[in-house]
Amino acid sequence: MSNCNLDAAWRYHSGTKHSYQSIRSNPHYLDWSNQPRPFKVYPKLDAIPLPRQVPPTGMAAVSAISTIPGELDSAAVPDMNALALLLHFSAGVTKEKRLPGGETLFFRAAACTGALYEVELYLVCGDLPGLDAGVYHFGVKDLSLRRLRHGDWRGVLAEATGGALTIVRAPLVIVCTGTY
């Protein structure tokens, strides 16, 4: 089946979506005693700290997201400051709230439904300024990277995408995962 088969996508969506009736006829309740951990952690891997005090970019967010691809210097390679900003504002902790019982709620840039389905970011890159080629996990809790694999794995991603040249040419690729 092609990824462009919209009829199949709509059939799946229509067959699996919630409705007013389905929510009320089969209610689901959360088991708070079985809540997953809010962050994935690799405790035995060394942390590569990302800069915490990053200078402003000088570009308004609306300008950054409204730029037409190719308008900016396409050969730009992000440094550690740019990586810190990109990862933090993609899925980092933007606010913490302490509850009366001592529990802490973490609010993340990418909504994670109260950490029930947390979003994890993995960086797959060639050599970058201050960072060797590899596959890294973004440690949300401590704003760091942990290397999972050495070397340049962008070719594996390109193969998985049918040889997409944008993957091959990109200095880095961010892979988003979720735990359901």
OpenMM code with the backbone's topology and positions (N, CA, C; nanometers):
from openmm import Vec3, app, unit

residues = "MET SER ASN CYS ASN LEU ASP ALA ALA TRP ARG TYR HIS SER GLY THR LYS HIS SER TYR GLN SER ILE ARG SER ASN PRO HIS TYR LEU ASP TRP SER ASN GLN PRO ARG PRO PHE LYS VAL TYR PRO LYS LEU ASP ALA ILE PRO LEU PRO ARG GLN VAL PRO PRO THR GLY MET ALA ALA VAL SER ALA ILE SER THR ILE PRO GLY GLU LEU ASP SER ALA ALA VAL PRO ASP MET ASN ALA LEU ALA LEU LEU LEU HIS PHE SER ALA GLY VAL THR LYS GLU LYS ARG LEU PRO GLY GLY GLU THR LEU PHE PHE ARG ALA ALA ALA CYS THR GLY ALA LEU TYR GLU VAL GLU LEU TYR LEU VAL CYS GLY ASP LEU PRO GLY LEU ASP ALA GLY VAL TYR HIS PHE GLY VAL LYS ASP LEU SER LEU ARG ARG LEU ARG HIS GLY ASP TRP ARG GLY VAL LEU ALA GLU ALA THR GLY GLY ALA LEU THR ILE VAL ARG ALA PRO LEU VAL ILE VAL CYS THR GLY THR TYR".split()
positions = [
    Vec3(0.0838, -0.1173, 0.0000),
    Vec3(0.0000, 0.0000, 0.0000),
    Vec3(0.0887, 0.1240, 0.0000),
    Vec3(0.0545, 0.2213, -0.0777),
    Vec3(0.1289, 0.3464, -0.0892),
    Vec3(0.0986, 0.4375, 0.0295),
    Vec3(0.1965, 0.5194, 0.0677),
    Vec3(0.1728, 0.6191, 0.1714),
    Vec3(0.0745, 0.7253, 0.1252),
    Vec3(0.0494, 0.7306, -0.0025),
    Vec3(-0.0403, 0.8316, -0.0574),
    Vec3(-0.1838, 0.7811, -0.0686),
    Vec3(-0.2147, 0.6645, -0.0156),
    Vec3(-0.3480, 0.6071, -0.0253),
    Vec3(-0.4374, 0.6723, 0.0809),
    Vec3(-0.4989, 0.7856, 0.0445),
    Vec3(-0.5798, 0.8603, 0.1400),
    Vec3(-0.7064, 0.7861, 0.1807),
    Vec3(-0.7644, 0.7080, 0.0903),
    Vec3(-0.8849, 0.6327, 0.1254),
    Vec3(-0.8569, 0.5355, 0.2401),
    Vec3(-0.7451, 0.4668, 0.2349),
    Vec3(-0.7089, 0.3727, 0.3416),
    Vec3(-0.6860, 0.4470, 0.4724),
    Vec3(-0.6217, 0.5611, 0.4660),
    Vec3(-0.5966, 0.6398, 0.5870),
    Vec3(-0.7272, 0.6877, 0.6491),
    Vec3(-0.8201, 0.7356, 0.5671),
    Vec3(-0.9488, 0.7820, 0.6191),
    Vec3(-1.0307, 0.6659, 0.6758),
    Vec3(-1.0270, 0.5494, 0.6125),
    Vec3(-1.0990, 0.4329, 0.6647),
    Vec3(-1.0448, 0.3947, 0.8028),
    Vec3(-0.9122, 0.3935, 0.8156),
    Vec3(-0.8509, 0.3610, 0.9443),
    Vec3(-0.8908, 0.4649, 1.0487),
    Vec3(-0.8788, 0.5913, 1.0136),
    Vec3(-0.9113, 0.7000, 1.1071),
    Vec3(-1.0577, 0.6896, 1.1522),
    Vec3(-1.1472, 0.6740, 1.0575),
    Vec3(-1.2903, 0.6661, 1.0896),
    Vec3(-1.3233, 0.5433, 1.1726),
    Vec3(-1.2530, 0.4342, 1.1500),
    Vec3(-1.2798, 0.3109, 1.2229),
    Vec3(-1.2211, 0.3063, 1.3619),
    Vec3(-1.1274, 0.3944, 1.3941),
    Vec3(-1.0601, 0.3877, 1.5242),
    Vec3(-1.0781, 0.5123, 1.6099),
    Vec3(-1.1385, 0.6163, 1.5571),
    Vec3(-1.1508, 0.7407, 1.6347),
    Vec3(-1.2575, 0.7264, 1.7434),
    Vec3(-1.2442, 0.8094, 1.8457),
    Vec3(-1.3447, 0.8141, 1.9515),
    Vec3(-1.4655, 0.8929, 1.9026),
    Vec3(-1.5784, 0.8614, 1.9594),
    Vec3(-1.6999, 0.9371, 1.9316),
    Vec3(-1.7648, 0.9716, 2.0646),
    Vec3(-1.8644, 1.0553, 2.0614),
    Vec3(-1.9381, 1.0903, 2.1822),
    Vec3(-1.9912, 0.9629, 2.2473),
    Vec3(-2.0458, 0.8727, 2.1675),
    Vec3(-2.1048, 0.7485, 2.2180),
    Vec3(-1.9978, 0.6529, 2.2719),
    Vec3(-1.8856, 0.6379, 2.2014),
    Vec3(-1.7837, 0.5418, 2.2454),
    Vec3(-1.7221, 0.5806, 2.3791),
    Vec3(-1.7063, 0.7088, 2.4031),
    Vec3(-1.6475, 0.7555, 2.5293),
    Vec3(-1.7416, 0.7263, 2.6455),
    Vec3(-1.8708, 0.7419, 2.6242),
    Vec3(-1.9673, 0.7245, 2.7322),
    Vec3(-2.0086, 0.5788, 2.7534),
    Vec3(-2.0018, 0.4986, 2.6517),
    Vec3(-2.0435, 0.3593, 2.6674),
    Vec3(-1.9314, 0.2693, 2.7204),
    Vec3(-1.8071, 0.3113, 2.7082),
    Vec3(-1.6947, 0.2315, 2.7540),
    Vec3(-1.5903, 0.3233, 2.8165),
    Vec3(-1.6218, 0.3820, 2.9330),
    Vec3(-1.5277, 0.4783, 2.9919),
    Vec3(-1.3980, 0.4099, 3.0369),
    Vec3(-1.2905, 0.4837, 3.0278),
    Vec3(-1.1598, 0.4337, 3.0681),
    Vec3(-1.1089, 0.5225, 3.1808),
    Vec3(-1.0526, 0.4618, 3.2830),
    Vec3(-0.9995, 0.5380, 3.3950),
    Vec3(-0.8512, 0.5094, 3.4077),
    Vec3(-0.7764, 0.6122, 3.4401),
    Vec3(-0.6321, 0.5973, 3.4558),
    Vec3(-0.5986, 0.5285, 3.5878),
    Vec3(-0.5005, 0.4430, 3.5829),
    Vec3(-0.4484, 0.3771, 3.7018),
    Vec3(-0.3237, 0.4547, 3.7437),
    Vec3(-0.3423, 0.5532, 3.8305),
    Vec3(-0.2316, 0.6413, 3.8674),
    Vec3(-0.1188, 0.5680, 3.9392),
    Vec3(-0.1478, 0.4527, 3.9983),
    Vec3(-0.0416, 0.3775, 4.0653),
    Vec3(0.0500, 0.3095, 3.9632),
    Vec3(0.0076, 0.3054, 3.8372),
    Vec3(0.0835, 0.2405, 3.7313),
    Vec3(0.1322, 0.3424, 3.6282),
    Vec3(0.1544, 0.4641, 3.6732),
    Vec3(0.1958, 0.5709, 3.5824),
    Vec3(0.3400, 0.5482, 3.5362),
    Vec3(0.3662, 0.5649, 3.4061),
    Vec3(0.5042, 0.5460, 3.3579),
    Vec3(0.5969, 0.6570, 3.4063),
    Vec3(0.7259, 0.6326, 3.3942),
    Vec3(0.8249, 0.7351, 3.4287),
    Vec3(0.8124, 0.8510, 3.3301),
    Vec3(0.8338, 0.9733, 3.3763),
    Vec3(0.8159, 1.0887, 3.2864),
    Vec3(0.9294, 1.1076, 3.1861),
    Vec3(1.0444, 1.0437, 3.2092),
    Vec3(1.1589, 1.0609, 3.1202),
    Vec3(1.2287, 0.9274, 3.0987),
    Vec3(1.2742, 0.9061, 2.9784),
    Vec3(1.3584, 0.7901, 2.9526),
    Vec3(1.4991, 0.8256, 2.9989),
    Vec3(1.5640, 0.7320, 3.0651),
    Vec3(1.6961, 0.7595, 3.1214),
    Vec3(1.7909, 0.6460, 3.0851),
    Vec3(1.9117, 0.6817, 3.0483),
    Vec3(2.0191, 0.5850, 3.0231),
    Vec3(2.1236, 0.6072, 3.1327),
    Vec3(2.1044, 0.5484, 3.2522),
    Vec3(2.1902, 0.5809, 3.3667),
    Vec3(2.3349, 0.5383, 3.3540),
    Vec3(2.3665, 0.4412, 3.2687),
    Vec3(2.5037, 0.3927, 3.2595),
    Vec3(2.5845, 0.4606, 3.1490),
    Vec3(2.5224, 0.5539, 3.0773),
    Vec3(2.5937, 0.6246, 2.9709),
    Vec3(2.6347, 0.7631, 3.0186),
    Vec3(2.7532, 0.8054, 2.9768),
    Vec3(2.8030, 0.9369, 3.0158),
    Vec3(2.7201, 1.0470, 2.9502),
    Vec3(2.6903, 1.1495, 3.0298),
    Vec3(2.6149, 1.2644, 2.9794),
    Vec3(2.7092, 1.3635, 2.9130),
    Vec3(2.6644, 1.4171, 2.8005),
    Vec3(2.7339, 1.5276, 2.7334),
    Vec3(2.6452, 1.6489, 2.7565),
    Vec3(2.6819, 1.7353, 2.8527),
    Vec3(2.5940, 1.8469, 2.8862),
    Vec3(2.5799, 1.9447, 2.7691),
    Vec3(2.4585, 1.9928, 2.7505),
    Vec3(2.4335, 2.0973, 2.6519),
    Vec3(2.4382, 2.2317, 2.7233),
    Vec3(2.4756, 2.3381, 2.6531),
    Vec3(2.4815, 2.4702, 2.7172),
    Vec3(2.3453, 2.5102, 2.7739),
    Vec3(2.3469, 2.5649, 2.8944),
    Vec3(2.2224, 2.6102, 2.9573),
    Vec3(2.1988, 2.7591, 2.9326),
    Vec3(2.3036, 2.8346, 2.9241),
    Vec3(2.2924, 2.9783, 2.8990),
    Vec3(2.3251, 3.0031, 2.7525),
    Vec3(2.2232, 3.0055, 2.6702),
    Vec3(2.2427, 3.0181, 2.5267),
    Vec3(2.2060, 3.1600, 2.4840),
    Vec3(2.2934, 3.2269, 2.4082),
    Vec3(2.2605, 3.3625, 2.3644),
    Vec3(2.1408, 3.3611, 2.2695),
    Vec3(2.0618, 3.4696, 2.2691),
    Vec3(1.9466, 3.4765, 2.1790),
    Vec3(1.9898, 3.4649, 2.0328),
    Vec3(1.9008, 3.4112, 1.9511),
    Vec3(1.9326, 3.3906, 1.8097),
    Vec3(1.9247, 3.5178, 1.7285),
    Vec3(1.8488, 3.6152, 1.7765),
    Vec3(1.8316, 3.7382, 1.7002),
    Vec3(1.7213, 3.7259, 1.5962),
    Vec3(1.6527, 3.6119, 1.5923),
    Vec3(1.5446, 3.5928, 1.4967),
    Vec3(1.4170, 3.5604, 1.5734),
    Vec3(1.3096, 3.6298, 1.5416),
    Vec3(1.1809, 3.6026, 1.6048),
    Vec3(1.1329, 3.4637, 1.5643),
    Vec3(1.0643, 3.3959, 1.6541),
    Vec3(1.0160, 3.2598, 1.6273),
    Vec3(0.9268, 3.2553, 1.5038),
    Vec3(0.8399, 3.3538, 1.4886),
    Vec3(0.7507, 3.3562, 1.3721),
    Vec3(0.8316, 3.3659, 1.2430),
    Vec3(0.9391, 3.4416, 1.2447),
    Vec3(1.0248, 3.4512, 1.1256),
    Vec3(1.0919, 3.3181, 1.0963),
    Vec3(1.1366, 3.2509, 1.2017),
    Vec3(1.2060, 3.1235, 1.1831),
    Vec3(1.1147, 3.0177, 1.1231),
    Vec3(0.9909, 3.0108, 1.1689),
    Vec3(0.9019, 2.9060, 1.1186),
    Vec3(0.8330, 2.9435, 0.9887),
    Vec3(0.8410, 3.0707, 0.9508),
    Vec3(0.7756, 3.1112, 0.8266),
    Vec3(0.8730, 3.1255, 0.7106),
    Vec3(0.9987, 3.0961, 0.7346),
    Vec3(1.0991, 3.1060, 0.6295),
    Vec3(1.0764, 2.9981, 0.5254),
    Vec3(1.0874, 3.0358, 0.4010),
    Vec3(1.0729, 2.9399, 0.2916),
    Vec3(1.2009, 2.8571, 0.2833),
    Vec3(1.1870, 2.7239, 0.2740),
    Vec3(1.3074, 2.6396, 0.2655),
    Vec3(1.3991, 2.6874, 0.1536),
    Vec3(1.5275, 2.6954, 0.1845),
    Vec3(1.6250, 2.7391, 0.0866),
    Vec3(1.6576, 2.8872, 0.0959),
    Vec3(1.5741, 2.9642, 0.1700),
    Vec3(1.6017, 3.1080, 0.1839),
    Vec3(1.7234, 3.1323, 0.2717),
    Vec3(1.7386, 3.0500, 0.3750),
    Vec3(1.8532, 3.0649, 0.4633),
    Vec3(1.9698, 2.9853, 0.4069),
    Vec3(2.0865, 3.0054, 0.4638),
    Vec3(2.2055, 2.9331, 0.4204),
    Vec3(2.1868, 2.7838, 0.4465),
    Vec3(2.1670, 2.7065, 0.3429),
    Vec3(2.1387, 2.5642, 0.3591),
    Vec3(2.2614, 2.4852, 0.4036),
    Vec3(2.3783, 2.5467, 0.3985),
    Vec3(2.4996, 2.4767, 0.4399),
    Vec3(2.5287, 2.4989, 0.5884),
    Vec3(2.4398, 2.5687, 0.6593),
    Vec3(2.4615, 2.5967, 0.8009),
    Vec3(2.4635, 2.4670, 0.8806),
    Vec3(2.5619, 2.4546, 0.9671),
    Vec3(2.5748, 2.3381, 1.0537),
    Vec3(2.5598, 2.3876, 1.1970),
    Vec3(2.4632, 2.3333, 1.2720),
    Vec3(2.4399, 2.3832, 1.4072),
    Vec3(2.5536, 2.3498, 1.5025),
    Vec3(2.5813, 2.4438, 1.5928),
    Vec3(2.6800, 2.4195, 1.6978),
    Vec3(2.6044, 2.3732, 1.8234),
    Vec3(2.6753, 2.3561, 1.9335),
    Vec3(2.6135, 2.3055, 2.0557),
    Vec3(2.5076, 2.4019, 2.1099),
    Vec3(2.5280, 2.5337, 2.0946),
    Vec3(2.4265, 2.6298, 2.1381),
    Vec3(2.2977, 2.6117, 2.0588),
    Vec3(2.3102, 2.5988, 1.9275),
    Vec3(2.1922, 2.5805, 1.8429),
    Vec3(2.1221, 2.4483, 1.8755),
    Vec3(2.2000, 2.3427, 1.9003),
    Vec3(2.1411, 2.2135, 1.9383),
    Vec3(2.0632, 2.2245, 2.0688),
    Vec3(2.1223, 2.2941, 2.1662),
    Vec3(2.0557, 2.3101, 2.2957),
    Vec3(1.9208, 2.3799, 2.2774),
    Vec3(1.9197, 2.4873, 2.1997),
    Vec3(1.7938, 2.5588, 2.1747),
    Vec3(1.6928, 2.4702, 2.1035),
    Vec3(1.7364, 2.4067, 1.9973),
    Vec3(1.6479, 2.3231, 1.9167),
    Vec3(1.5853, 2.2112, 1.9993),
    Vec3(1.6670, 2.1399, 2.0753),
    Vec3(1.6170, 2.0275, 2.1540),
    Vec3(1.5300, 2.0737, 2.2713),
    Vec3(1.5738, 2.1783, 2.3392),
    Vec3(1.4968, 2.2283, 2.4538),
    Vec3(1.3586, 2.2762, 2.4107),
    Vec3(1.3529, 2.3544, 2.3032),
    Vec3(1.2236, 2.4084, 2.2612),
    Vec3(1.1422, 2.3101, 2.1783),
    Vec3(1.1978, 2.1937, 2.1488),
    Vec3(1.1213, 2.0882, 2.0827),
    Vec3(1.0559, 1.9951, 2.1842),
    Vec3(1.1282, 1.9591, 2.2901),
    Vec3(1.0733, 1.8623, 2.3854),
    Vec3(1.1277, 1.8791, 2.5264),
    Vec3(1.1936, 1.9895, 2.5560),
    Vec3(1.2526, 2.0085, 2.6878),
    Vec3(1.1522, 2.0487, 2.7938),
    Vec3(1.1954, 2.0491, 2.9191),
    Vec3(1.1127, 2.0927, 3.0305),
    Vec3(1.1124, 2.2454, 3.0312),
    Vec3(0.9922, 2.3033, 3.0202),
    Vec3(0.9800, 2.4487, 3.0175),
    Vec3(0.9293, 2.5049, 3.1497),
    Vec3(0.8753, 2.4149, 3.2359),
    Vec3(0.8223, 2.4592, 3.3646),
    Vec3(0.8114, 2.3389, 3.4564),
    Vec3(0.8343, 2.3621, 3.5858),
    Vec3(0.8139, 2.2586, 3.6866),
    Vec3(0.7192, 2.3126, 3.7920),
    Vec3(0.6296, 2.2249, 3.8391),
    Vec3(0.5349, 2.2652, 3.9422),
    Vec3(0.5382, 2.1622, 4.0543),
    Vec3(0.5662, 2.2087, 4.1751),
    Vec3(0.5705, 2.1198, 4.2913),
    Vec3(0.4297, 2.1089, 4.3501),
    Vec3(0.3859, 1.9856, 4.3743),
    Vec3(0.2547, 1.9608, 4.4314),
    Vec3(0.2661, 1.9430, 4.5823),
    Vec3(0.1574, 1.9637, 4.6558),
    Vec3(0.1630, 1.9551, 4.8020),
    Vec3(0.2207, 1.8248, 4.8564),
    Vec3(0.2013, 1.7125, 4.7923),
    Vec3(0.2528, 1.5843, 4.8415),
    Vec3(0.3994, 1.5624, 4.8118),
    Vec3(0.4673, 1.6590, 4.7500),
    Vec3(0.6085, 1.6466, 4.7178),
    Vec3(0.6359, 1.6061, 4.5748),
    Vec3(0.5317, 1.5662, 4.5016),
    Vec3(0.5486, 1.5270, 4.3613),
    Vec3(0.5729, 1.6515, 4.2756),
    Vec3(0.6474, 1.6332, 4.1691),
    Vec3(0.6743, 1.7425, 4.0762),
    Vec3(0.6110, 1.7103, 3.9417),
    Vec3(0.5390, 1.8069, 3.8886),
    Vec3(0.4858, 1.7966, 3.7528),
    Vec3(0.5810, 1.8682, 3.6596),
    Vec3(0.6141, 1.8054, 3.5481),
    Vec3(0.7027, 1.8642, 3.4499),
    Vec3(0.6208, 1.9017, 3.3274),
    Vec3(0.6332, 2.0260, 3.2856),
    Vec3(0.5671, 2.0729, 3.1650),
    Vec3(0.6714, 2.0793, 3.0551),
    Vec3(0.6406, 2.0173, 2.9431),
    Vec3(0.7388, 2.0087, 2.8353),
    Vec3(0.6927, 2.0862, 2.7131),
    Vec3(0.7880, 2.1268, 2.6324),
    Vec3(0.7588, 2.2035, 2.5115),
    Vec3(0.6670, 2.1249, 2.4183),
    Vec3(0.6868, 1.9939, 2.4096),
    Vec3(0.5959, 1.9073, 2.3343),
    Vec3(0.5039, 1.8422, 2.4368),
    Vec3(0.3769, 1.8725, 2.4278),
    Vec3(0.2817, 1.8199, 2.5254),
    Vec3(0.2894, 1.6672, 2.5304),
    Vec3(0.2991, 1.6142, 2.6501),
    Vec3(0.3160, 1.4694, 2.6677),
    Vec3(0.2059, 1.4113, 2.7555),
    Vec3(0.0882, 1.4724, 2.7546),
    Vec3(-0.0280, 1.4257, 2.8314),
    Vec3(0.0102, 1.3832, 2.9727),
    Vec3(0.0726, 1.4741, 3.0441),
    Vec3(0.1094, 1.4447, 3.1814),
    Vec3(0.2119, 1.3350, 3.1934),
    Vec3(0.2964, 1.3201, 3.0941),
    Vec3(0.4020, 1.2184, 3.0887),
    Vec3(0.3455, 1.0778, 3.0727),
    Vec3(0.2194, 1.0663, 3.0346),
    Vec3(0.1642, 0.9330, 3.0105),
    Vec3(0.2151, 0.8776, 2.8784),
    Vec3(0.2418, 0.9636, 2.7851),
    Vec3(0.2944, 0.9237, 2.6546),
    Vec3(0.4087, 1.0191, 2.6215),
    Vec3(0.5195, 1.0015, 2.6863),
    Vec3(0.6269, 1.1003, 2.6716),
    Vec3(0.6893, 1.0953, 2.5324),
    Vec3(0.7348, 1.2101, 2.4884),
    Vec3(0.8040, 1.2233, 2.3604),
    Vec3(0.9536, 1.2175, 2.3888),
    Vec3(1.0237, 1.1352, 2.3145),
    Vec3(1.1693, 1.1252, 2.3268),
    Vec3(1.2318, 1.1690, 2.1956),
    Vec3(1.3451, 1.2377, 2.2050),
    Vec3(1.4167, 1.2820, 2.0859),
    Vec3(1.5511, 1.2120, 2.0778),
    Vec3(1.5839, 1.1696, 1.9564),
    Vec3(1.7134, 1.1089, 1.9269),
    Vec3(1.7770, 1.1902, 1.8153),
    Vec3(1.9034, 1.2180, 1.8308),
    Vec3(1.9790, 1.2948, 1.7340),
    Vec3(2.0684, 1.1982, 1.6569),
    Vec3(2.0567, 1.1988, 1.5249),
    Vec3(2.1416, 1.1177, 1.4381),
    Vec3(2.2197, 1.2178, 1.3547),
    Vec3(2.3528, 1.2179, 1.3683),
    Vec3(2.4288, 1.3254, 1.3044),
    Vec3(2.5637, 1.2777, 1.2518),
    Vec3(2.6149, 1.3585, 1.1591),
    Vec3(2.7533, 1.3475, 1.1194),
    Vec3(2.8335, 1.4306, 1.2189),
    Vec3(2.9622, 1.4489, 1.1929),
    Vec3(3.0436, 1.5319, 1.2818),
    Vec3(2.9886, 1.6741, 1.2839),
    Vec3(2.9671, 1.7261, 1.4049),
    Vec3(2.9215, 1.8632, 1.4252),
    Vec3(3.0247, 1.9349, 1.5106),
    Vec3(3.0254, 2.0678, 1.5091),
    Vec3(3.1185, 2.1395, 1.5974),
    Vec3(3.0945, 2.1023, 1.7439),
    Vec3(3.1911, 2.0374, 1.8055),
    Vec3(3.1816, 1.9977, 1.9453),
    Vec3(3.1119, 1.8652, 1.9706),
    Vec3(3.0740, 1.7927, 1.8618),
    Vec3(3.0033, 1.6665, 1.8802),
    Vec3(3.0405, 1.5707, 1.7672),
    Vec3(3.0887, 1.4527, 1.8038),
    Vec3(3.1250, 1.3515, 1.7041),
    Vec3(3.0007, 1.2879, 1.6435),
    Vec3(3.0160, 1.2348, 1.5238),
    Vec3(2.9066, 1.1643, 1.4563),
    Vec3(2.8563, 1.0515, 1.5446),
    Vec3(2.7237, 1.0340, 1.5454),
    Vec3(2.6674, 0.9265, 1.6248),
    Vec3(2.5172, 0.9357, 1.6359),
    Vec3(2.4626, 0.8470, 1.7180),
    Vec3(2.3214, 0.8478, 1.7534),
    Vec3(2.3164, 0.8819, 1.9020),
    Vec3(2.2411, 0.9842, 1.9366),
    Vec3(2.2351, 1.0345, 2.0731),
    Vec3(2.0908, 1.0406, 2.1215),
    Vec3(2.0731, 1.0188, 2.2507),
    Vec3(1.9439, 1.0407, 2.3156),
    Vec3(1.9492, 1.1769, 2.3836),
    Vec3(1.8426, 1.2555, 2.3683),
    Vec3(1.8327, 1.3844, 2.4360),
    Vec3(1.7773, 1.3614, 2.5757),
    Vec3(1.8599, 1.3883, 2.6758),
    Vec3(1.8186, 1.3765, 2.8154),
    Vec3(1.7433, 1.5004, 2.8583),
    Vec3(1.6130, 1.4902, 2.8604),
    Vec3(1.5273, 1.6040, 2.8916),
    Vec3(1.5529, 1.6541, 3.0333),
    Vec3(1.5622, 1.5621, 3.1253),
    Vec3(1.5730, 1.5980, 3.2677),
    Vec3(1.6988, 1.6792, 3.2978),
    Vec3(1.8116, 1.6452, 3.2351),
    Vec3(1.9362, 1.7158, 3.2669),
    Vec3(1.9940, 1.7933, 3.1478),
    Vec3(1.9156, 1.8142, 3.0434),
    Vec3(1.9571, 1.8892, 2.9243),
    Vec3(2.0947, 1.8419, 2.8758),
    Vec3(2.0980, 1.7153, 2.8363),
    Vec3(2.2237, 1.6560, 2.7914),
    Vec3(2.1981, 1.5569, 2.6793),
    Vec3(2.3051, 1.5135, 2.6185),
    Vec3(2.2996, 1.4066, 2.5182),
    Vec3(2.3749, 1.2866, 2.5734),
    Vec3(2.3303, 1.1681, 2.5343),
    Vec3(2.4017, 1.0447, 2.5674),
    Vec3(2.4186, 0.9658, 2.4382),
    Vec3(2.5451, 0.9332, 2.4085),
    Vec3(2.5716, 0.8627, 2.2826),
    Vec3(2.5317, 0.7162, 2.2939),
    Vec3(2.4467, 0.6738, 2.2004),
    Vec3(2.4027, 0.5349, 2.1937),
    Vec3(2.4831, 0.4555, 2.0918),
    Vec3(2.5250, 0.5227, 1.9834),
    Vec3(2.6029, 0.4591, 1.8764),
    Vec3(2.7076, 0.5574, 1.8266),
    Vec3(2.8271, 0.5069, 1.7966),
    Vec3(2.9335, 0.5867, 1.7363),
    Vec3(2.9183, 0.5824, 1.5841),
    Vec3(2.9636, 0.6849, 1.5183),
    Vec3(2.9657, 0.6847, 1.3725),
    Vec3(2.8441, 0.7511, 1.3111),
    Vec3(2.8492, 0.7622, 1.1798),
    Vec3(2.7446, 0.8311, 1.1041),
    Vec3(2.6382, 0.7311, 1.0587),
    Vec3(2.5209, 0.7377, 1.1159),
    Vec3(2.4101, 0.6454, 1.0879),
    Vec3(2.3026, 0.7091, 0.9995),
    Vec3(2.3283, 0.8273, 0.9429),
    Vec3(2.2285, 0.8919, 0.8581),
    Vec3(2.1963, 0.8080, 0.7351),
    Vec3(2.2912, 0.7290, 0.6876),
    Vec3(2.2661, 0.6406, 0.5733),
    Vec3(2.1589, 0.5375, 0.6027),
    Vec3(2.1557, 0.4885, 0.7260),
    Vec3(2.0531, 0.3917, 0.7658),
    Vec3(1.9155, 0.4590, 0.7617),
    Vec3(1.9090, 0.5827, 0.8103),
    Vec3(1.7824, 0.6568, 0.8046),
    Vec3(1.7422, 0.6837, 0.6601),
    Vec3(1.8391, 0.7203, 0.5780),
    Vec3(1.8094, 0.7476, 0.4369),
    Vec3(1.7540, 0.6228, 0.3690),
    Vec3(1.8123, 0.5089, 0.3994),
    Vec3(1.7638, 0.3827, 0.3418),
    Vec3(1.6202, 0.3550, 0.3864),
    Vec3(1.5916, 0.3834, 0.5136),
    Vec3(1.4570, 0.3603, 0.5667),
    Vec3(1.3540, 0.4541, 0.5054),
    Vec3(1.4003, 0.5672, 0.4517),
    Vec3(1.3082, 0.6637, 0.3898),
    Vec3(1.3081, 0.6532, 0.2380),
    Vec3(1.3602, 0.5451, 0.1856),
    Vec3(1.3613, 0.5275, 0.0401),
    Vec3(1.4668, 0.6115, -0.0280),
    Vec3(1.5746, 0.6421, 0.0433),
    Vec3(1.6847, 0.7172, -0.0158),
    Vec3(1.6614, 0.8668, -0.0225),
    Vec3(1.5848, 0.9205, 0.0714),
    Vec3(1.5560, 1.0640, 0.0715),
    Vec3(1.6861, 1.1436, 0.0819),
    Vec3(1.7130, 1.2244, -0.0194),
    Vec3(1.8367, 1.3032, -0.0216),
    Vec3(1.8423, 1.4049, 0.0907),
    Vec3(1.7271, 1.4513, 0.1370),
    Vec3(1.7274, 1.5482, 0.2466),
    Vec3(1.7871, 1.4865, 0.3724),
    Vec3(1.7679, 1.3571, 0.3928),
    Vec3(1.8251, 1.2886, 0.5090),
    Vec3(1.9761, 1.2751, 0.4915),
    Vec3(2.0190, 1.2384, 0.3726),
    Vec3(2.1613, 1.2194, 0.3454),
    Vec3(2.2373, 1.3503, 0.3601),
    Vec3(2.1785, 1.4591, 0.3129),
    Vec3(2.2475, 1.5885, 0.3117),
    Vec3(2.2365, 1.6654, 0.4426),
    Vec3(2.1424, 1.6313, 0.5271),
    Vec3(2.1223, 1.7041, 0.6522),
    Vec3(2.2390, 1.6801, 0.7475),
    Vec3(2.2880, 1.7832, 0.8145),
    Vec3(2.3952, 1.7618, 0.9126),
    Vec3(2.3475, 1.6796, 1.0311),
    Vec3(2.2165, 1.6862, 1.0584),
    Vec3(2.1594, 1.6084, 1.1671),
    Vec3(2.0132, 1.5812, 1.1375),
    Vec3(1.9637, 1.4746, 1.1959),
    Vec3(1.8229, 1.4386, 1.1862),
    Vec3(1.7754, 1.4140, 1.3288),
    Vec3(1.6596, 1.4682, 1.3612),
    Vec3(1.6001, 1.4425, 1.4927),
    Vec3(1.4879, 1.3425, 1.4729),
    Vec3(1.4972, 1.2316, 1.5437),
    Vec3(1.3974, 1.1267, 1.5371),
    Vec3(1.3132, 1.1377, 1.6640),
    Vec3(1.1833, 1.1501, 1.6476),
    Vec3(1.0918, 1.1597, 1.7606),
    Vec3(1.0262, 1.0247, 1.7830),
    Vec3(1.0226, 0.9818, 1.9082),
    Vec3(0.9529, 0.8582, 1.9428),
    Vec3(0.8569, 0.8865, 2.0583),
    Vec3(0.7638, 0.7982, 2.0777),
    Vec3(0.6720, 0.8090, 2.1893),
    Vec3(0.6485, 0.6725, 2.2483),
    Vec3(0.6247, 0.6693, 2.3782),
    Vec3(0.5931, 0.5458, 2.4468),
    Vec3(0.4441, 0.5474, 2.4772),
    Vec3(0.3723, 0.4492, 2.4240),
    Vec3(0.2274, 0.4454, 2.4438),
    Vec3(0.1912, 0.3339, 2.5379),
] * unit.nanometer
topology = app.Topology()
chain = topology.addChain("A")
for resn in residues:
    res = topology.addResidue(resn, chain)
    for name in ("N", "CA", "C"):
        topology.addAtom(name, app.Element.getBySymbol(name[0]), res)
